[in-house]
Amino acid sequence: MKKSVFAVLAVLLLAALFVGGVSAEKVIAGVDDLAGAKIGVQIGTTGHIYATTYEGDEAGTTVTPYNKGADAVQALKTNKIDCVIIDNLPAESFVSKNPDLMILDSALDDELGIETYAIALKKNSELTAKINDALAKLEADGTLDQIKLNYIGDDAGTMPYVKKDVERPNGVLVMATNAEFPPYEYYEGGVVVGIDADIAQAICDELGYELKITDMGFDAIIPAVESGKADVGIAGLSVTEDRLKNVDFSNSYTTAKQVIIVKNPEAAASPAPILGLLAGLGVAALALRRL
């Protein structure tokens, strides 16, 4: 009888610990801890490229690519991976909606480097010079800053870009993007919105185009531009040597850096997990009284 009591107690205590949120995943405190970790990334991104430098090491590091950044974040929340490497603004967006997550200290993030975002265009396209001229004008008159500030910081949502009522004699400009990268591009009310979408609209307003946004997988954007299926690729695209082999890029319109998202240890120690543990212990106590 005693053995069965202790067996039941052991099982219930383990259940209580599980409910309480106790886990044994690898602790990531900085770049040095990435070796041996289970890293999640969005497929085809700079974070993906960076993380693959760890694959095949002696520490047993694994890299899992996800079609969406949100999927990688969800995998982190459910302990399938130890961290997510992604661009800083999308990271801030995800963390703001998930208090159980955090971005590692910026001093550590700097080790992952600064990158520039630009617009991808077909090799030797006449459109490149026109877009550079439009970007220069939008930067000079403050439009680019206004668009960015409408999605980040304390003034977010207070200064939306409004499509101009102008003539559009040059037809349609097709923008290839991956609408899974807030605040640069994401869906709201069934429409692709975000920093990149507004910048593309502002460029079209300057150059006399009607904008058409085509959502696709991130790793399909460069091939779409290269083949002419899309006129431009705008999706938080960093300029890399490999991409320059296939497409040209406009002048940069913003900078970003790669950061690491991890579980927030303070959230893990919050009252909610503790209450879960106590609830589990209560169940165990009731079970013992019946034996």
DRENPA-705150 format. One record per residue (C-alpha): x, y, z; residue number from 1; residue in three letters. Coordinates in Angstrom, 3 decimals, padded with zeros to 6 digits. Layout:
<sites>
<x=X y=Y z=Z n=NUM res=ALA>
...
</sites>
This chain:
<sites>
<x=000.000 y=000.000 z=000.000 n=1 res=MET>
<x=002.804 y=002.442 z=000.915 n=2 res=LYS>
<x=004.557 y=001.830 z=-002.399 n=3 res=LYS>
<x=001.413 y=002.691 z=-004.335 n=4 res=SER>
<x=000.906 y=005.836 z=-002.243 n=5 res=VAL>
<x=004.427 y=007.030 z=-002.954 n=6 res=PHE>
<x=004.071 y=006.174 z=-006.630 n=7 res=ALA>
<x=000.888 y=008.225 z=-006.909 n=8 res=VAL>
<x=002.535 y=011.080 z=-004.993 n=9 res=LEU>
<x=005.575 y=011.051 z=-007.286 n=10 res=ALA>
<x=003.445 y=011.158 z=-010.417 n=11 res=VAL>
<x=001.286 y=013.957 z=-009.074 n=12 res=LEU>
<x=004.282 y=015.981 z=-007.950 n=13 res=LEU>
<x=005.751 y=015.705 z=-011.429 n=14 res=LEU>
<x=002.432 y=016.838 z=-012.849 n=15 res=ALA>
<x=002.428 y=019.775 z=-010.444 n=16 res=ALA>
<x=005.889 y=020.810 z=-011.574 n=17 res=LEU>
<x=004.786 y=020.608 z=-015.192 n=18 res=PHE>
<x=001.724 y=022.759 z=-014.511 n=19 res=VAL>
<x=003.936 y=025.188 z=-012.636 n=20 res=GLY>
<x=005.989 y=025.839 z=-015.725 n=21 res=GLY>
<x=009.289 y=024.420 z=-014.499 n=22 res=VAL>
<x=011.493 y=023.472 z=-017.451 n=23 res=SER>
<x=015.058 y=022.412 z=-018.089 n=24 res=ALA>
<x=015.812 y=024.113 z=-021.437 n=25 res=GLU>
<x=019.279 y=025.501 z=-022.083 n=26 res=LYS>
<x=019.835 y=028.952 z=-020.626 n=27 res=VAL>
<x=020.945 y=031.493 z=-023.246 n=28 res=ILE>
<x=022.539 y=034.574 z=-021.685 n=29 res=ALA>
<x=024.497 y=035.737 z=-024.719 n=30 res=GLY>
<x=026.092 y=034.856 z=-028.021 n=31 res=VAL>
<x=028.591 y=032.561 z=-026.300 n=32 res=ASP>
<x=025.727 y=030.306 z=-025.198 n=33 res=ASP>
<x=024.449 y=029.648 z=-028.722 n=34 res=LEU>
<x=026.786 y=026.673 z=-029.107 n=35 res=ALA>
<x=024.789 y=023.570 z=-028.234 n=36 res=GLY>
<x=021.473 y=025.412 z=-028.324 n=37 res=ALA>
<x=018.304 y=024.727 z=-030.278 n=38 res=LYS>
<x=017.980 y=027.889 z=-032.369 n=39 res=ILE>
<x=014.832 y=028.969 z=-034.194 n=40 res=GLY>
<x=014.903 y=031.333 z=-037.191 n=41 res=VAL>
<x=012.693 y=032.571 z=-040.001 n=42 res=GLN>
<x=013.747 y=030.788 z=-043.169 n=43 res=ILE>
<x=015.983 y=032.723 z=-045.544 n=44 res=GLY>
<x=016.599 y=035.672 z=-043.216 n=45 res=THR>
<x=019.902 y=037.105 z=-042.031 n=46 res=THR>
<x=019.242 y=035.411 z=-038.681 n=47 res=GLY>
<x=018.973 y=032.094 z=-040.515 n=48 res=HIS>
<x=022.257 y=032.716 z=-042.336 n=49 res=ILE>
<x=023.983 y=033.655 z=-039.084 n=50 res=TYR>
<x=022.621 y=030.690 z=-037.104 n=51 res=ALA>
<x=023.757 y=028.140 z=-039.687 n=52 res=THR>
<x=027.379 y=029.012 z=-038.864 n=53 res=THR>
<x=026.817 y=027.046 z=-035.647 n=54 res=TYR>
<x=025.337 y=023.947 z=-037.287 n=55 res=GLU>
<x=027.486 y=020.842 z=-037.251 n=56 res=GLY>
<x=029.648 y=022.030 z=-034.361 n=57 res=ASP>
<x=030.900 y=019.714 z=-031.649 n=58 res=GLU>
<x=028.413 y=021.154 z=-029.173 n=59 res=ALA>
<x=025.495 y=019.737 z=-031.153 n=60 res=GLY>
<x=023.822 y=023.020 z=-032.096 n=61 res=THR>
<x=020.629 y=022.654 z=-034.126 n=62 res=THR>
<x=018.904 y=025.291 z=-036.260 n=63 res=VAL>
<x=015.201 y=025.015 z=-037.065 n=64 res=THR>
<x=013.897 y=027.291 z=-039.833 n=65 res=PRO>
<x=010.242 y=028.384 z=-039.721 n=66 res=TYR>
<x=008.190 y=029.962 z=-042.484 n=67 res=ASN>
<x=007.059 y=032.682 z=-040.093 n=68 res=LYS>
<x=008.841 y=034.512 z=-037.315 n=69 res=GLY>
<x=005.703 y=034.045 z=-035.238 n=70 res=ALA>
<x=006.039 y=030.266 z=-035.608 n=71 res=ASP>
<x=009.596 y=030.401 z=-034.260 n=72 res=ALA>
<x=008.406 y=032.491 z=-031.319 n=73 res=VAL>
<x=005.628 y=030.013 z=-030.573 n=74 res=GLN>
<x=008.152 y=027.164 z=-030.658 n=75 res=ALA>
<x=010.229 y=029.048 z=-028.073 n=76 res=LEU>
<x=007.192 y=029.543 z=-025.843 n=77 res=LYS>
<x=006.447 y=025.814 z=-025.940 n=78 res=THR>
<x=010.073 y=024.811 z=-025.185 n=79 res=ASN>
<x=010.727 y=023.256 z=-028.592 n=80 res=LYS>
<x=013.718 y=025.557 z=-029.045 n=81 res=ILE>
<x=015.956 y=027.567 z=-026.723 n=82 res=ASP>
<x=016.014 y=030.914 z=-028.521 n=83 res=CYS>
<x=015.075 y=032.811 z=-031.673 n=84 res=VAL>
<x=017.444 y=034.944 z=-033.761 n=85 res=ILE>
<x=015.614 y=037.654 z=-035.690 n=86 res=ILE>
<x=015.770 y=041.360 z=-036.602 n=87 res=ASP>
<x=015.376 y=043.841 z=-033.755 n=88 res=ASN>
<x=012.090 y=045.555 z=-034.682 n=89 res=LEU>
<x=010.155 y=042.318 z=-035.299 n=90 res=PRO>
<x=011.681 y=041.032 z=-032.053 n=91 res=ALA>
<x=010.383 y=044.068 z=-030.181 n=92 res=GLU>
<x=006.947 y=043.537 z=-031.698 n=93 res=SER>
<x=006.837 y=039.868 z=-030.648 n=94 res=PHE>
<x=008.125 y=040.556 z=-027.127 n=95 res=VAL>
<x=005.627 y=043.377 z=-026.568 n=96 res=SER>
<x=002.854 y=040.829 z=-027.081 n=97 res=LYS>
<x=004.545 y=038.070 z=-025.057 n=98 res=ASN>
<x=005.693 y=039.205 z=-021.593 n=99 res=PRO>
<x=007.129 y=035.747 z=-020.947 n=100 res=ASP>
<x=009.827 y=036.519 z=-023.532 n=101 res=LEU>
<x=012.687 y=039.026 z=-023.602 n=102 res=MET>
<x=015.446 y=040.332 z=-025.879 n=103 res=ILE>
<x=018.977 y=039.900 z=-024.621 n=104 res=LEU>
<x=021.001 y=042.944 z=-023.591 n=105 res=ASP>
<x=022.043 y=045.168 z=-026.510 n=106 res=SER>
<x=025.737 y=044.846 z=-025.602 n=107 res=ALA>
<x=025.435 y=041.182 z=-026.525 n=108 res=LEU>
<x=023.254 y=041.870 z=-029.550 n=109 res=ASP>
<x=025.940 y=044.103 z=-031.078 n=110 res=ASP>
<x=028.055 y=040.999 z=-031.655 n=111 res=GLU>
<x=025.539 y=039.967 z=-034.301 n=112 res=LEU>
<x=026.265 y=043.123 z=-036.297 n=113 res=GLY>
<x=024.422 y=045.975 z=-037.959 n=114 res=ILE>
<x=022.805 y=045.472 z=-041.357 n=115 res=GLU>
<x=021.172 y=047.772 z=-043.891 n=116 res=THR>
<x=017.781 y=047.266 z=-045.507 n=117 res=TYR>
<x=017.270 y=048.122 z=-049.161 n=118 res=ALA>
<x=014.945 y=047.409 z=-052.059 n=119 res=ILE>
<x=015.794 y=044.516 z=-054.372 n=120 res=ALA>
<x=015.519 y=045.128 z=-058.127 n=121 res=LEU>
<x=016.303 y=043.178 z=-061.265 n=122 res=LYS>
<x=019.901 y=043.470 z=-062.432 n=123 res=LYS>
<x=020.534 y=046.653 z=-064.449 n=124 res=ASN>
<x=016.954 y=047.837 z=-064.060 n=125 res=SER>
<x=016.268 y=051.448 z=-065.078 n=126 res=GLU>
<x=013.934 y=051.564 z=-062.099 n=127 res=LEU>
<x=016.843 y=051.522 z=-059.640 n=128 res=THR>
<x=017.893 y=055.132 z=-060.273 n=129 res=ALA>
<x=014.278 y=056.319 z=-060.138 n=130 res=LYS>
<x=013.690 y=054.606 z=-056.795 n=131 res=ILE>
<x=016.918 y=056.032 z=-055.391 n=132 res=ASN>
<x=015.771 y=059.518 z=-056.401 n=133 res=ASP>
<x=012.397 y=058.932 z=-054.760 n=134 res=ALA>
<x=014.013 y=057.622 z=-051.562 n=135 res=LEU>
<x=016.303 y=060.669 z=-051.417 n=136 res=ALA>
<x=013.308 y=063.003 z=-051.702 n=137 res=LYS>
<x=011.285 y=061.087 z=-049.097 n=138 res=LEU>
<x=014.227 y=061.180 z=-046.704 n=139 res=GLU>
<x=014.811 y=064.902 z=-047.244 n=140 res=ALA>
<x=011.188 y=065.903 z=-046.610 n=141 res=ASP>
<x=010.887 y=063.686 z=-043.507 n=142 res=GLY>
<x=008.440 y=061.174 z=-044.978 n=143 res=THR>
<x=010.649 y=058.154 z=-044.269 n=144 res=LEU>
<x=011.057 y=059.148 z=-040.624 n=145 res=ASP>
<x=007.322 y=059.747 z=-040.295 n=146 res=GLN>
<x=006.524 y=056.306 z=-041.691 n=147 res=ILE>
<x=008.942 y=054.592 z=-039.311 n=148 res=LYS>
<x=007.751 y=056.515 z=-036.256 n=149 res=LEU>
<x=004.153 y=055.570 z=-037.033 n=150 res=ASN>
<x=005.032 y=051.949 z=-036.262 n=151 res=TYR>
<x=007.569 y=052.248 z=-033.442 n=152 res=ILE>
<x=008.026 y=054.272 z=-030.272 n=153 res=GLY>
<x=005.636 y=056.384 z=-028.251 n=154 res=ASP>
<x=004.010 y=057.971 z=-031.310 n=155 res=ASP>
<x=003.108 y=054.671 z=-032.987 n=156 res=ALA>
<x=-000.218 y=054.876 z=-034.808 n=157 res=GLY>
<x=-000.497 y=058.668 z=-034.633 n=158 res=THR>
<x=000.955 y=059.639 z=-038.021 n=159 res=MET>
<x=-000.156 y=057.160 z=-040.691 n=160 res=PRO>
<x=000.985 y=057.659 z=-044.256 n=161 res=TYR>
<x=-001.928 y=058.605 z=-046.509 n=162 res=VAL>
<x=-001.899 y=057.579 z=-050.160 n=163 res=LYS>
<x=-001.676 y=060.682 z=-052.348 n=164 res=LYS>
<x=-004.260 y=061.627 z=-054.933 n=165 res=ASP>
<x=-001.911 y=061.874 z=-057.925 n=166 res=VAL>
<x=-001.805 y=060.776 z=-061.546 n=167 res=GLU>
<x=-000.362 y=057.285 z=-062.086 n=168 res=ARG>
<x=000.609 y=057.109 z=-065.749 n=169 res=PRO>
<x=003.325 y=054.463 z=-065.315 n=170 res=ASN>
<x=001.077 y=051.499 z=-064.608 n=171 res=GLY>
<x=001.462 y=048.976 z=-061.794 n=172 res=VAL>
<x=004.534 y=048.387 z=-059.624 n=173 res=LEU>
<x=004.525 y=044.837 z=-058.223 n=174 res=VAL>
<x=006.113 y=044.526 z=-054.785 n=175 res=MET>
<x=007.101 y=041.073 z=-053.579 n=176 res=ALA>
<x=007.105 y=040.694 z=-049.810 n=177 res=THR>
<x=006.599 y=038.252 z=-046.973 n=178 res=ASN>
<x=003.879 y=039.640 z=-044.726 n=179 res=ALA>
<x=005.073 y=037.848 z=-041.587 n=180 res=GLU>
<x=007.570 y=040.432 z=-040.374 n=181 res=PHE>
<x=005.942 y=043.107 z=-038.187 n=182 res=PRO>
<x=006.319 y=046.065 z=-038.080 n=183 res=PRO>
<x=007.790 y=046.000 z=-041.608 n=184 res=TYR>
<x=005.007 y=043.985 z=-043.240 n=185 res=GLU>
<x=002.048 y=042.148 z=-041.759 n=186 res=TYR>
<x=-001.688 y=041.721 z=-042.209 n=187 res=TYR>
<x=-004.256 y=043.997 z=-040.641 n=188 res=GLU>
<x=-007.876 y=043.682 z=-041.677 n=189 res=GLY>
<x=-006.884 y=041.405 z=-044.541 n=190 res=GLY>
<x=-004.518 y=044.027 z=-046.000 n=191 res=VAL>
<x=-000.703 y=044.039 z=-045.973 n=192 res=VAL>
<x=000.476 y=047.023 z=-043.936 n=193 res=VAL>
<x=003.692 y=048.111 z=-042.244 n=194 res=GLY>
<x=006.795 y=050.238 z=-042.705 n=195 res=ILE>
<x=007.789 y=048.637 z=-046.013 n=196 res=ASP>
<x=004.259 y=048.779 z=-047.409 n=197 res=ALA>
<x=004.019 y=052.505 z=-046.635 n=198 res=ASP>
<x=007.465 y=053.235 z=-048.073 n=199 res=ILE>
<x=006.495 y=051.397 z=-051.262 n=200 res=ALA>
<x=003.281 y=053.416 z=-051.461 n=201 res=GLN>
<x=005.173 y=056.677 z=-050.954 n=202 res=ALA>
<x=007.606 y=055.712 z=-053.737 n=203 res=ILE>
<x=004.705 y=054.915 z=-056.059 n=204 res=CYS>
<x=003.117 y=058.257 z=-055.224 n=205 res=ASP>
<x=006.349 y=059.999 z=-056.218 n=206 res=GLU>
<x=006.929 y=058.007 z=-059.401 n=207 res=LEU>
<x=003.344 y=057.716 z=-060.658 n=208 res=GLY>
<x=002.734 y=053.989 z=-060.164 n=209 res=TYR>
<x=-000.163 y=052.014 z=-058.747 n=210 res=GLU>
<x=001.161 y=049.694 z=-056.037 n=211 res=LEU>
<x=000.359 y=045.976 z=-056.019 n=212 res=LYS>
<x=001.681 y=043.945 z=-053.086 n=213 res=ILE>
<x=002.215 y=040.211 z=-053.581 n=214 res=THR>
<x=002.731 y=038.109 z=-050.449 n=215 res=ASP>
<x=004.987 y=035.057 z=-050.784 n=216 res=MET>
<x=007.554 y=033.001 z=-048.904 n=217 res=GLY>
<x=010.587 y=035.016 z=-047.851 n=218 res=PHE>
<x=013.004 y=032.834 z=-049.792 n=219 res=ASP>
<x=010.876 y=033.286 z=-052.955 n=220 res=ALA>
<x=011.273 y=037.085 z=-053.069 n=221 res=ILE>
<x=014.714 y=037.304 z=-054.691 n=222 res=ILE>
<x=013.837 y=034.714 z=-057.390 n=223 res=PRO>
<x=010.594 y=036.614 z=-058.112 n=224 res=ALA>
<x=012.519 y=039.851 z=-058.679 n=225 res=VAL>
<x=015.256 y=038.114 z=-060.660 n=226 res=GLU>
<x=012.712 y=036.481 z=-062.984 n=227 res=SER>
<x=010.664 y=039.648 z=-063.457 n=228 res=GLY>
<x=007.554 y=038.306 z=-061.712 n=229 res=LYS>
<x=007.910 y=041.237 z=-059.332 n=230 res=ALA>
<x=009.363 y=044.689 z=-059.990 n=231 res=ASP>
<x=010.781 y=045.116 z=-056.491 n=232 res=VAL>
<x=011.370 y=043.070 z=-053.381 n=233 res=GLY>
<x=010.730 y=044.928 z=-050.142 n=234 res=ILE>
<x=010.674 y=042.782 z=-047.022 n=235 res=ALA>
<x=013.276 y=043.881 z=-044.539 n=236 res=GLY>
<x=015.893 y=042.667 z=-047.013 n=237 res=LEU>
<x=019.487 y=043.136 z=-045.959 n=238 res=SER>
<x=022.152 y=043.611 z=-048.603 n=239 res=VAL>
<x=024.404 y=040.551 z=-048.756 n=240 res=THR>
<x=027.049 y=039.353 z=-051.194 n=241 res=GLU>
<x=025.008 y=036.280 z=-052.074 n=242 res=ASP>
<x=021.902 y=038.330 z=-052.903 n=243 res=ARG>
<x=023.945 y=040.800 z=-054.956 n=244 res=LEU>
<x=024.848 y=037.926 z=-057.275 n=245 res=LYS>
<x=021.202 y=037.744 z=-058.360 n=246 res=ASN>
<x=019.714 y=041.212 z=-057.916 n=247 res=VAL>
<x=020.648 y=044.851 z=-057.506 n=248 res=ASP>
<x=019.701 y=046.929 z=-054.481 n=249 res=PHE>
<x=018.559 y=050.496 z=-054.023 n=250 res=SER>
<x=020.170 y=052.827 z=-051.548 n=251 res=ASN>
<x=019.483 y=051.844 z=-047.945 n=252 res=SER>
<x=016.320 y=053.163 z=-046.307 n=253 res=TYR>
<x=016.981 y=051.945 z=-042.741 n=254 res=THR>
<x=019.343 y=049.918 z=-040.571 n=255 res=THR>
<x=018.707 y=046.955 z=-038.295 n=256 res=ALA>
<x=020.535 y=044.346 z=-036.254 n=257 res=LYS>
<x=020.014 y=040.733 z=-035.320 n=258 res=GLN>
<x=018.945 y=040.023 z=-031.752 n=259 res=VAL>
<x=018.255 y=036.969 z=-029.617 n=260 res=ILE>
<x=014.835 y=036.306 z=-028.063 n=261 res=ILE>
<x=014.779 y=034.043 z=-024.996 n=262 res=VAL>
<x=012.431 y=033.132 z=-022.184 n=263 res=LYS>
<x=012.054 y=035.851 z=-019.546 n=264 res=ASN>
<x=013.237 y=034.332 z=-016.242 n=265 res=PRO>
<x=011.292 y=036.925 z=-014.250 n=266 res=GLU>
<x=008.070 y=035.872 z=-015.965 n=267 res=ALA>
<x=008.887 y=032.230 z=-015.236 n=268 res=ALA>
<x=009.087 y=033.100 z=-011.538 n=269 res=ALA>
<x=005.783 y=034.991 z=-011.550 n=270 res=SER>
<x=002.810 y=034.002 z=-009.335 n=271 res=PRO>
<x=001.063 y=032.150 z=-012.175 n=272 res=ALA>
<x=003.528 y=029.214 z=-012.310 n=273 res=PRO>
<x=003.704 y=029.113 z=-008.511 n=274 res=ILE>
<x=-000.070 y=028.937 z=-008.282 n=275 res=LEU>
<x=000.016 y=026.115 z=-010.799 n=276 res=GLY>
<x=002.513 y=024.257 z=-008.627 n=277 res=LEU>
<x=000.382 y=024.756 z=-005.527 n=278 res=LEU>
<x=-002.696 y=023.568 z=-007.393 n=279 res=ALA>
<x=-000.872 y=020.417 z=-008.397 n=280 res=GLY>
<x=000.228 y=019.818 z=-004.821 n=281 res=LEU>
<x=-003.348 y=020.308 z=-003.691 n=282 res=GLY>
<x=-004.500 y=017.608 z=-006.077 n=283 res=VAL>
<x=-001.792 y=015.331 z=-004.727 n=284 res=ALA>
<x=-002.900 y=015.974 z=-001.122 n=285 res=ALA>
<x=-006.523 y=015.181 z=-001.920 n=286 res=LEU>
<x=-005.465 y=011.957 z=-003.612 n=287 res=ALA>
<x=-003.491 y=010.891 z=-000.555 n=288 res=LEU>
<x=-006.442 y=011.506 z=001.766 n=289 res=ARG>
<x=-008.461 y=009.020 z=-000.295 n=290 res=ARG>
<x=-005.816 y=006.254 z=-000.046 n=291 res=LEU>
</sites>
